[in-house]
Amino acid sequence: MKITVVGSGYVGLVSGTCFAHLGNDVVMVDSDDKKIQTLKKGGVPIYESGLKELLKKNRSRMQWTTSIKEGVRHGDIIFIAVPTPPREDGSADLSFVENVASQIAKFMDEYKLVVDKSTVPVETGEWVKTTITRNLSRRIPFDVASNPEFLREGSAVNDFLHPDRVVVGVETERAEKLLMQLYKPLKAPIVVTDIKSAELIKHASNSFLATKISFINAVACICEKVGADVRLVAKGMGLDKRIGMAFLNAGAGYGGSCFPKDIDAFYWIAKKIGYDFHLLREVKNINEHQKTDIVKKLEDALWILKDKVIGVLGLSFKPNTDDMRLAPSIEIIEALCKKGATIRAYDPQAMQKAKEIMPDITYCKDTYDTLKGCDCLLLMTEWDEFRKIDFSRIKKIMKQLIVIDARNMFEPDKLKKSGFIYKGVGR
């Protein structure tokens, strides 16, 4: 099938590459010429596990361009995968979606199926349809559909090719048949709904998962106060099939481009139609508390943070991605710097992007370089690389043997026996 994907960020690039891998002819459109040139030369502008290899394997079925006209003329199905950043009030900024919709209308010369892949609030499909209709120079048939993505950064390629389900929101039989044909090779359950239901499924799913994370983080606070271990509590909960183990890892809170934005957007949507979704407010409040609690753990361990040297391992909001968007590490490091601490940091993939956000801290070449002379090790992202740390070596190079484990990755008993002071989350 002839597919066009407008937007080559995390969602767009993974989706376009995977569509090509399924045997389709794909054109990727992006307004960022630098990004397009990087892709044309065989580079990858983002780090996502397995993406580079998949791109290389499927280059013959992919083209990259900054021309929306070229993309529209190519694709029978056109996916809109552009950013929908949050505004100050929590609502989603849909100006990129609107602009793409109007451009599609301008260059349409035959039937097109226009699909929202971006995470958008309910009723966006109606506005995309209205925008295209208003900007068409002549009557040309088209359909609008919703096909929300459920890709986890760090495992997005696998999630696309082996999904739990595919959700498609459609209005016509023609649109349904096209999307069923496109996704048939995945051999996954396909949930067909109306457009509004499909749009709500995405926000409801992410908000529920964020709620699950905040719930276990709240439980972690109780565990600390009574001397229980949140990991054991989570295990006992998660083995119940009604609950499940996923997203029951206590830590520094969620981050990234999805959960914080989608929580705010879903709350704003509910408020707009007259429902106070106060549960989501508390989910957000608990998440913010986790970050301030990590800073408090450092103060409890070090007393005065001024002039203390803190080695931060991991910067991205989760492992196996270089995404720094709303990473908890940013807010925590900024708070530590305000209190006068000196920060040395290392991340296997995210340092280049981190430098653009936090240019004034020291970036190091590896774990051991980071921890030289440090008063404390602060683990912020659970990269596999950090599971292999040689603590006997660390013991010789750190100034004080203090470990703040914001992701509960290390074994407290082993570290304590080696002479380290250990503080985790909920244990």
Residue pairs with C-beta under 8 A, 6 or more apart in sequence:
1 24
1 25
1 76
1 77
1 178
1 181
1 182
2 24
2 25
2 27
2 74
2 75
2 76
2 77
3 16
3 19
3 24
3 25
3 26
3 27
3 75
3 76
3 77
3 79
3 182
4 26
4 27
4 28
4 29
4 71
4 72
4 74
4 75
4 77
4 78
4 79
5 12
5 15
5 16
5 19
5 26
5 27
5 28
5 29
5 78
5 79
5 81
5 117
6 12
6 29
6 30
6 68
6 71
6 78
6 79
6 80
6 81
6 82
6 100
7 29
7 30
7 80
7 81
7 82
7 83
7 96
7 100
7 117
7 118
8 16
8 28
8 29
8 30
8 32
8 35
8 36
8 39
8 45
8 64
8 81
9 46
9 81
9 82
9 83
10 46
10 48
10 151
10 153
10 156
10 257
10 321
10 323
11 81
11 117
11 118
11 149
11 151
11 156
12 28
12 30
12 79
12 81
12 82
12 117
13 28
13 39
13 44
13 45
13 46
13 48
13 51
14 48
14 51
14 151
14 156
14 157
14 160
15 79
15 81
15 117
15 149
15 151
15 160
16 26
16 28
16 62
16 79
17 26
17 51
17 54
17 55
17 58
17 62
17 157
18 54
18 157
18 160
18 161
19 26
19 182
20 26
20 58
20 61
20 62
21 54
21 57
21 58
21 161
22 182
22 185
22 186
23 61
23 185
24 61
24 182
25 61
25 74
26 61
26 62
26 63
27 62
27 63
27 64
27 65
27 70
27 71
27 74
27 75
28 36
28 39
28 62
28 63
28 64
28 65
28 71
29 65
29 66
29 67
29 68
29 70
29 71
30 36
30 64
30 66
31 66
32 66
33 66
35 45
36 64
36 65
36 66
38 44
38 45
39 45
39 55
39 64
40 64
42 55
42 56
42 59
44 51
44 52
44 55
46 322
46 323
47 321
47 322
47 349
47 350
48 153
48 154
48 156
48 157
48 320
48 321
49 154
49 155
49 156
49 157
49 320
49 321
50 157
50 158
51 156
51 157
54 157
55 62
63 74
65 71
68 100
68 103
68 104
68 107
69 106
69 107
71 78
72 78
72 103
72 104
72 107
72 108
72 112
73 107
73 109
75 112
76 111
76 112
76 113
76 178
77 112
77 113
77 115
77 178
77 179
77 182
78 104
78 112
78 113
78 114
78 115
79 115
79 117
79 147
80 97
80 100
80 101
80 114
80 115
80 116
80 117
80 118
80 128
81 117
81 118
81 149
82 96
82 97
82 100
82 118
83 96
83 118
84 92
84 93
84 94
84 96
84 97
84 118
84 119
84 120
84 261
84 265
85 92
85 93
85 261
86 92
86 93
86 260
86 261
86 264
86 265
87 93
89 268
90 264
90 265
90 267
90 268
91 121
91 264
91 265
91 268
91 272
92 119
92 120
92 121
92 261
92 265
92 268
94 120
94 121
94 124
94 127
96 118
97 116
97 118
97 120
97 124
97 128
98 127
98 128
98 131
101 114
101 127
101 128
101 131
101 132
101 135
102 131
102 132
102 135
104 112
104 114
104 132
105 131
105 132
105 133
105 134
105 135
105 136
106 135
106 137
108 132
108 136
108 140
108 142
109 140
110 140
111 140
111 141
111 142
111 143
112 140
112 142
112 143
113 142
113 143
113 144
113 145
113 174
113 175
113 178
113 179
114 128
114 132
114 142
114 143
114 144
114 145
115 144
115 145
115 146
115 147
115 179
116 124
116 125
116 128
116 144
116 145
116 146
116 147
116 148
116 199
117 147
117 148
117 149
119 148
119 149
119 202
119 203
119 206
119 258
119 261
119 262
119 265
120 146
120 199
121 199
121 203
121 265
121 266
121 268
121 269
122 196
122 199
122 200
122 203
122 269
123 196
123 199
124 146
124 199
125 144
125 145
125 146
125 169
125 195
125 196
125 199
126 195
128 144
129 144
132 142
132 144
143 170
143 171
143 172
143 174
143 175
144 171
144 175
144 195
145 168
145 169
145 170
145 171
145 175
145 179
145 195
145 198
146 167
146 168
146 169
146 170
146 195
146 198
146 199
147 166
147 167
147 168
147 169
147 179
147 198
148 167
148 198
148 199
148 201
148 202
149 160
149 202
150 159
150 163
150 164
150 165
150 167
150 202
150 205
151 159
151 160
152 159
153 256
153 317
153 318
153 320
153 321
153 323
154 318
154 319
154 320
154 321
155 320
161 186
162 186
162 188
163 186
163 188
164 188
164 189
165 188
165 189
165 190
165 191
166 183
166 186
166 188
166 189
166 190
166 191
167 190
167 191
167 193
167 198
167 201
167 202
168 176
168 179
168 180
168 183
168 190
168 191
168 192
168 193
168 198
169 192
169 193
169 194
169 195
169 196
169 197
169 198
169 199
170 176
170 179
170 192
170 193
170 194
170 195
171 194
171 195
176 192
179 190
180 190
180 192
183 190
191 201
193 201
202 262
203 262
203 265
203 266
203 269
204 266
206 258
206 259
206 262
206 263
206 266
207 262
207 263
207 266
207 280
207 283
209 247
209 259
210 254
210 259
210 262
210 263
210 283
210 287
211 279
211 280
211 283
212 246
212 247
212 248
213 247
213 249
213 253
213 254
213 259
213 287
214 253
214 254
214 282
214 283
214 284
214 286
214 287
215 286
216 230
216 234
216 247
216 248
216 249
216 250
217 250
217 251
217 253
217 286
217 287
217 289
217 290
217 425
217 426
218 286
219 230
219 233
219 234
219 250
219 426
220 230
220 250
220 425
220 426
220 427
221 289
221 293
221 426
222 228
223 229
223 230
223 233
223 426
223 427
224 425
224 426
224 427
228 426
229 426
229 427
230 250
230 408
230 425
230 426
230 427
231 250
231 408
231 426
231 427
233 426
234 245
234 248
234 249
234 250
235 245
237 243
237 248
238 244
238 245
238 246
238 248
239 245
249 407
249 408
250 408
250 425
250 426
251 290
251 406
251 407
251 408
251 425
252 290
252 291
252 294
252 328
252 329
252 332
252 380
252 406
252 407
252 425
253 286
253 287
253 288
253 290
253 291
253 328
254 260
254 287
254 317
254 328
255 317
255 318
255 325
255 326
255 327
255 328
256 317
256 318
256 323
256 325
256 326
256 327
257 323
257 325
257 326
260 284
260 287
260 326
261 326
263 280
263 283
263 284
264 284
266 277
266 280
267 277
267 280
267 281
267 284
270 276
270 277
270 280
271 277
290 328
290 425
291 328
291 331
291 332
291 335
292 335
293 425
294 328
294 332
294 378
294 404
294 406
294 425
295 332
295 335
295 336
295 339
297 404
297 423
298 305
298 310
298 336
298 341
298 376
298 378
298 404
299 305
299 339
300 423
301 376
301 402
301 404
301 421
301 423
302 308
302 375
302 376
302 400
302 402
305 336
305 339
305 340
305 341
306 339
306 340
306 341
307 340
307 341
307 342
308 340
308 341
308 342
308 375
308 376
309 341
309 342
309 344
309 373
309 374
309 375
309 376
309 399
310 336
310 341
310 342
310 343
310 344
310 374
310 375
310 376
310 378
311 344
311 345
311 346
311 364
311 370
311 371
311 374
311 376
311 377
311 378
311 398
312 329
312 333
312 343
312 344
312 345
312 346
312 370
312 378
312 380
313 345
313 346
313 347
313 367
313 370
313 377
313 378
313 379
313 380
313 381
313 383
313 386
314 329
314 346
314 347
314 379
314 380
314 381
314 382
314 383
314 386
314 407
315 324
315 327
315 329
315 345
315 347
315 350
315 351
315 354
315 380
315 381
316 322
316 323
316 324
316 327
316 329
316 347
316 349
316 350
316 354
316 381
317 323
317 324
317 325
317 326
317 327
317 328
317 329
317 381
318 381
319 381
319 382
319 383
319 384
320 349
320 383
321 349
321 350
322 347
322 349
322 350
322 352
322 353
323 350
323 353
324 330
324 350
324 353
324 354
324 357
327 350
327 380
327 381
328 380
328 406
329 354
329 380
329 381
330 357
330 358
332 378
332 380
332 406
333 343
333 345
333 358
333 361
334 358
336 343
337 343
337 360
337 361
342 362
343 361
343 362
344 361
344 362
344 363
344 364
344 370
344 371
344 372
344 374
345 351
345 354
345 361
345 362
345 363
345 364
345 370
346 363
346 364
346 365
346 366
346 367
346 369
346 370
347 354
347 381
347 383
348 383
348 385
350 381
351 363
354 363
355 363
364 370
367 385
367 386
367 389
368 393
368 394
368 397
371 377
371 394
371 397
371 398
372 397
372 398
373 397
373 398
373 399
374 398
374 399
374 400
375 398
375 399
375 400
375 402
376 400
376 402
376 403
376 404
377 394
377 398
377 402
377 403
377 404
378 404
378 406
379 386
379 403
379 404
379 405
379 406
379 407
379 409
379 410
380 406
380 407
381 407
382 407
382 409
386 409
387 409
391 414
391 415
391 418
391 420
392 418
395 401
395 418
395 419
395 420
401 418
401 419
401 420
401 421
402 420
402 421
402 423
403 410
403 415
403 420
403 421
403 422
403 423
404 423
405 412
405 422
405 423
405 424
405 425
406 425
407 425
408 424
408 425
408 426
408 427
410 422
410 424
412 422
412 424
412 427
415 422
416 422
